[in-house]
Amino acid sequence: MKEIQASELAQKLNEGEHLNIIDVREDDEVATGIIPGAKHIRLSEVPDRLNELDEKEHYYMVCRSGGRSGKATEYLEAKGYNVTNMAGGMLAWEDDMDFPNK
């Protein structure tokens, strides 16, 4: 499984790179802050929402600590998607965040 450090992902974002980031945390976790531009798809919903993902794109998976996003990464890789897990999850994220519903 491919992994990226939170600081590396933040640098890519800050350099203006177009990134497809999927946050697989639960709603209450996302309410505490989400990476700007990230799409929220709870881990349990990933199989049912594959139609929202393009197999030609590269995706970065994010959760609280890296475990659930690792599971999502493995699942999507098995389905033929190009996916990278963000190691350490949002606990390692030290950059800007958006706060939904505020």
Number of C-alpha atoms within 10 A of each C-alpha: 10 14 16 14 15 21 15 11 18 16 13 13 17 11 9 9 10 9 15 15 22 26 25 27 23 15 12 8 14 21 14 11 14 23 21 13 14 18 15 19 18 19 17 13 11 18 13 9 11 12 9 9 15 11 15 9 11 15 20 21 28 32 27 21 17 21 16 21 27 24 16 26 25 18 15 21 15 10 12 11 18 17 25 23 28 29 24 19 22 23 12 15 21 10 15 13 15 15 13 11 6 5
